[in-house]
Amino acid sequence: MAHMDVAGIRKVFELARSLKNPVNLSIGQPDFEVPLPVRNAAKEAMENRKNGYTLTQGIPELRETILADVRKWYPHNNDRGLVITSGTSGALTIALCCTVNPGDEVIIFDPFFVMYPHFVRLAGGTPVFLSTYPTCTIDVDRVRSAISPRTKAILVNSPANPTGVLHSRESLRDLALLAQERRILLISDEVYRAFAYDAPFVSPAEFNPDVLVVDGFSKSHAMTGWRLGFAHGPQRLIEEMAKLQQFTFVCAPSIVQHAGVAAWQFDPKGFANDYRRKRDLMLAGMRDRFEIVRPGGAFYLYPRVPWGTGTEFVAKAVEQNLLILPGCSFSQQDTHFRISYAADDLTLERGIEILNKLARR
Ligand SMILES: Cc1ncc(COP(=O)(O)O)c(C=O)c1O
């Protein structure tokens, strides 16, 4: 536990509670409501007494519904198995614990999703951070140079948290092929798959059948508190993950799995269109005073601070009642800050105004 430093993020969340009516652009969850058919399906499941344990790999209705689409998307690989998990985090936890041995290395692109290094260390592995600044895109030659005899896995996330970057088809293909050539597991975190704006979503699983995909309903359907995710990949690995899930999480929440069938049938395109518009609103509002890598997806912006460190800039923002997160929570360097634009337009406009004033300091 001594290796897990959550002080930075926790401080902002505590501040969020203490401030009166803050302009809160710090939260990584959608601001829309869980779609009505999904809520109704959950109620129905509860009333129909779907309250017990389920099969550890998930209820057949949900597994088969998702797997049918997965097999359609990746027809070259009929060996793909699928396990329903307690959120994408649950999928990542069991995936890394099943594959990483003590001393193994896992390559993580910096900036990264806060939990990644912790998942790796929990499994006994060592995170190897590969800086992607200033473009926050993947340079496959640099990945090649970072591979050592101990490299067990590479973690990739597109669209990405905290940058919003949607990695190009070419870079994901080259990364997938490199992993295949070097017999390294590529884990693709696709939890923001529904939010791809500038180009169609691409999974590295298209190019390498051994890619393990982790995904979930938290972001696409605003179900962050429901804890529903899944993983698909080579059958042998999925079976090991199910074995570990049996003796840890046991199963994803039963009611939620039943609601997941309705969620899978609900197309979140409308939400994505709204977030694309919010992305454009933020970029237009901040363009003149901030250096920002264009975010092609998710609901984050990762601007460079105009002065000071990320921590110093965020402290000043908080004094102005604006909550954002310092880049050092997502990176080994403290030069940026993260904005989540999953908020109503008025909040976004208030945020832009405060940020532009702060930049002029
Ligand atoms: C990149 C990434 N992966 C995984 C997760 C965790 O998602 P879940 O709520 O499905 O566990 C998040 C949540 O913020 C995320 O940003």
The ligand as an ORCA input file, in Angstrom:
! r2SCAN-3c Opt
* xyz 0 1
  C      -8.914      4.531    -19.243
  C      -9.818      3.982    -18.203
  N      -9.871      2.652    -18.022
  C     -10.671      2.116    -17.092
  C     -11.464      2.900    -16.294
  C     -12.297      2.244    -15.237
  O     -13.575      2.016    -15.704
  P     -14.648      1.162    -14.899
  O     -15.546      2.145    -14.209
  O     -15.375      0.396    -15.971
  O     -13.922      0.289    -13.951
  C     -11.447      4.288    -16.440
  C     -12.242      5.151    -15.544
  O     -12.020      6.335    -15.420
  C     -10.599      4.847    -17.431
  O     -10.537      6.165    -17.621
*
